[in-house]
Amino acid sequence: MKTEYGYSLSTGTPEYALRTDYEGDNITRRATPWADRANAATGNPSLAYIRGTYNGVATKTSTGGKVYILALPSIFTISGTTTVSEASAASFLVYGKSLSGVAFTPKVVFSSGSLPSSDDERIIFASGVIASYSGTSFATNSDIQTFISAYSSTGALANVGGNFVRTRLGGGA
């Protein structure tokens, strides 16, 4: 049996994702270091199985002394992994969703010489995340819901944005 899988690494943060596909209803148990289920070799793949440490909300990259944070729901597209240069409309593979992908247009939600460090910058970042995901099928993701729930309070937005930058993007205190 040939196992199809993919590995993607976020270069801006030390996050990764591993991907394989569910094939029909025939899923068998097999010990692997990253999944407790393996796919059988029959049928057509229908669902993506993605696990790893990628946060499913945003990633950072930098070039020319400038830091960019992009709203990016997955580091896998239906054509493979994605790069910042592909930051246009794409179909992203997301855990438990169809292998035809979920349409999303990545957006730069913050750019500066460094990661957001002031409350105003954290509010700009958090507001950008909300604007990027509101009205999409990704808005129900619990991490994105944290941003959306904080929308009515600038203090809460600053806290949510600061916490995400600190814990997920490697920002300072």
NORVENGI-V588617 format. One record per pair of residues at least 24 apart in sequence whose ideal C-beta (glycine too) atoms are under 8 Angstrom apart, sorted by the first residue. I is the first residue (numbers start at 1). J is the second residue. D is the distance in whole Angstrom. If there is no record, write none. Layout:
BEGIN
i j d
I J D
I J D
END
This chain:
BEGIN
i j d
1 40 8
1 41 5
2 41 7
3 38 7
3 39 7
4 45 8
6 76 6
6 80 7
6 81 7
8 52 8
8 54 8
8 75 4
8 76 6
8 81 4
8 82 8
9 75 8
10 54 6
10 59 5
10 75 6
11 61 7
12 59 5
12 60 4
12 61 4
12 62 7
12 169 8
13 59 6
13 60 6
13 168 7
13 169 6
13 170 6
14 53 8
14 170 8
15 52 7
15 53 5
15 54 4
15 55 6
15 59 7
15 75 8
15 168 8
16 52 5
16 53 6
16 54 6
17 50 5
17 51 7
17 52 4
17 53 8
17 54 5
17 74 7
17 75 5
17 76 6
18 50 7
18 51 6
18 52 5
19 48 6
19 49 7
19 50 5
19 76 5
19 93 6
20 49 5
21 45 3
21 46 8
21 47 7
21 48 6
21 49 7
21 99 6
22 46 6
22 47 4
22 48 8
22 49 6
45 99 5
46 98 7
46 99 6
47 96 6
47 97 7
47 98 7
47 99 7
48 76 7
48 93 4
48 94 6
48 95 6
48 96 7
48 97 6
48 98 8
48 99 6
49 95 7
49 96 8
50 74 7
50 76 6
50 93 6
50 94 7
50 95 4
51 95 7
55 143 6
55 164 8
55 168 5
56 94 8
56 138 8
56 141 6
56 143 6
56 144 8
57 129 6
57 133 8
57 141 7
57 143 5
57 144 6
57 147 8
57 164 7
57 168 7
58 109 6
58 129 6
58 164 7
58 168 7
58 169 7
59 169 8
60 115 7
60 169 5
60 170 8
65 113 6
66 111 6
66 112 7
66 113 6
67 110 8
67 111 7
67 112 6
67 113 7
67 114 6
67 115 6
68 108 5
68 110 7
68 111 5
69 108 7
69 109 5
69 110 4
69 111 7
69 115 8
69 116 8
69 125 6
69 128 8
69 169 7
70 106 5
70 107 7
70 108 6
70 109 7
71 106 6
71 107 5
71 109 5
71 128 7
71 129 6
71 132 4
71 133 7
72 106 5
73 102 7
73 104 5
73 133 8
73 138 5
73 141 8
77 101 7
82 106 8
94 138 8
102 137 6
102 138 7
104 136 6
104 138 7
106 132 8
107 131 8
107 132 5
115 165 5
115 169 6
115 170 8
115 171 4
115 172 8
116 161 6
116 162 7
116 165 5
116 171 7
117 171 7
117 172 7
119 154 8
119 158 4
119 162 8
120 158 8
121 161 8
122 157 7
122 158 5
122 159 8
122 161 3
122 162 5
122 165 7
123 154 6
123 157 5
123 158 5
123 161 6
125 161 5
125 164 8
125 165 7
126 150 7
126 157 4
126 158 7
126 160 5
126 161 4
126 164 8
127 157 7
129 161 8
129 164 8
END
